[in-house]
Amino acid sequence: MAVVNPSTLSVGSVLAQEAEFSSPLRLVSGQEIGPYRLAYETYGRLNARADNAVLICHALNASHHVAGSRPDNPDDIGWWDNMIGPGKPVDTRQFFVIGVNNLGSCFGSTGPASLNPATGQPYGSDFPVVTVEDWVHAQALLADRLGIHRFAAVMGGSLGGMQAMQWAISYPSRVAHAVVIASTPRLSAQNIAFNEVARRAILNDPDFHGGHYYAHGVVPRHGLSVARMIGHITYLSDDDMAQKFGRSLRGANDYRFGFDVEFEIESYLRHQGEKFSGYFDANTYLRITRALDYFDPARSHGGDLAKALAPATAAFCLVSFTTDWRFPPERSREMVSALMQNNARLTYAEIDAPHGHDAFLMSDPRYHALISEYFRQVHRTLGRTDD
Amino acid sequence: MAVVNPSTLSVGSVLAQEAEFSSPLRLVSGQEIGPYRLAYETYGRLNARADNAVLICHALNASHHVAGSRPDNPDDIGWWDNMIGPGKPVDTRQFFVIGVNNLGSCFGSTGPASLNPATGQPYGSDFPVVTVEDWVHAQALLADRLGIHRFAAVMGGSLGGMQAMQWAISYPSRVAHAVVIASTPRLSAQNIAFNEVARRAILNDPDFHGGHYYAHGVVPRHGLSVARMIGHITYLSDDDMAQKFGRSLRGANDYRFGFDVEFEIESYLRHQGEKFSGYFDANTYLRITRALDYFDPARSHGGDLAKALAPATAAFCLVSFTTDWRFPPERSREMVSALMQNNARLTYAEIDAPHGHDAFLMSDPRYHALISEYFRQVHRTLGRTDD
């Protein structure tokens, strides 16, 4: 007899959808972009009250493909498949879950590699700089299209958590719960510094061609690869790297006294960089890191985060990870403190997990138990909201 | 009446010297390099017993110009001038201090930019990979030349501290005190990862030309600049960066929605990168980061650092800084633990200083008081050694 562990169930094969928007989107920068397209996937079913929708916001390099596999590729599993599915922490038997690719990305939504209707050529560097507010604005228009007035939850990790936070600020009446994981209310100087080095590596690559590399049939893959390597170091904890790679040599018992791959960690990073530069768009990388730099809701309130969060009526669930040195627990505690000043409903957990920033993508049992329980409660309250 | 604070005194204007070595140096890699030249400076006077010499070993980007100014440029102050001089922690009225530029560097000693006698062209990528052991070996030959059998102290911070450690292991009878500051007995996977990204940035720069860029009249300045920016982030603490730069914008009150310099931290890093790429040799950068990667005295002792340090008879003074995340206090404690296993004479201080790894170059009062007191004791024992 086969015993099925529900936590291993998947939403199965999922076809991506597209929503076209003919009216231009007015951006925070003052520029407009349009017409534009958003790629998205959905899992589960929207209930009759349309109050069981959960929006999943993605981080730097992810997409709308959050869970399940793709019809054309059963091995292409969604980036948060361990979190979303039948019997998983965000249970698709109870919730209607939406994954959306952000504007400016490179996985189906309109971005720098898309054709600019004004020129018939890819936008390239003419694609505007988009912000977290802009993404949230576009996501809200998609929600309108899908008949969702109010989300049971908006949820994300890292940059995705910033979007969840921004939702609670921009559209208080449309978010019942904001689930903000491994995130920060603003980048630190060190965070910006790493982003800037990554951007320099891309901008200095001779194959960048001022952002119009598509026309040259090349991509700035060296620069993008270095950018990804830098990013990757900041996603892992020092200890985790030490445990996984240590000082192990690659394919040799002794030093070879050269600059080819010598240590396992070098091999791993190069591989990550090369793989990434093969599928990710450099112009998108520039824009998403800039959106990270710019996010700072307290900025227009004299640095007062509590004031920035004052409009929010959502209940918040915040999670941080002890070994995350990119967005360490201190950053989440700032949000907790601001939300407590506002008497917001709030759950906060600091998970003692070894995997650094990437922990938000892993299935640490305590972390997943917390999210499961949180969403069980969210589910219990469905139908009770009256706004 | 002018009151002179002795701590503000300088060794004054110092002329660099050169020592030529006609016999090739056999390197750890098995290669040989020679003839070769070492550039050095000295401050103070060697006493009659020749037992008051202190060797200062430099870190990645520094040189033999440790203290004082240069005859041709009074503004070119040595990199550790706050530490070395009359009345300073290493008092040049008592000690004969030597700064030496390491083999493979680019400030006067033979390195990749030097002419290869075999070809009449710069060595470029034909310059061998040198190690900490090789540097120490060459320094010992310089000491022979200067009539110094035994150093009162060998001292350095970061990579310089590794050399001090290696001296105590390689030449136990020639080092009375090893002063090892903000150092580590080996790089972590994360340390190697940062070095590797920096090297990729250089190696991928089209102006690198396989290391033979001298012949093309160019230098891989973009790659070297990115390398330096990465390094620089790891030298500063997160808090220090936050305090110095925070999220301040450069020359504007609002975001400009582009990829030019926007934040002060970006401006600072770009400036550091550009300045560095104007004077430092990329081939040297590759080699020095590799020497850092390779340093691991415990490696040939099955990872047992105490065994590696067993030959050492020197007294050790170790210092680490609480906010140094490049070589954090834990790394120094590993050395302390190994030395305690060996019943070595040992002083260890963890200085609570905000400046990250770079703290070893700053004049934190507690740090300098410690080094002052340590060297007063070293001075008191001069003449008493009998080996």
Interface residues (C-beta under 8 A of the other chain):
Chain A: S29 Q31 P128 V129 R186 L187 S188 A189 Q190 I192 A193 F194 E196 V197 R199 R200 A201 L203 N204 D205 P206 H222 G223 S225 V226 M229 I230 I233 L236 D238 M241 A242 K244 F245 G246 R247 Y255 F257 G258 F259 E262 F263 I265 E266 L269 R270 G273 L286 R290 D293 Y294 D296 R299 W325
Chain B: S29 Q31 P128 V129 R186 L187 S188 A189 Q190 I192 A193 F194 E196 V197 R199 R200 A201 L203 N204 D205 P206 H222 G223 S225 V226 M229 I230 I233 L236 D238 M241 A242 K244 F245 G246 R247 Y255 F257 G258 F259 E262 F263 I265 E266 L269 R270 G273 L286 R290 D293 Y294 D296 R299 W325
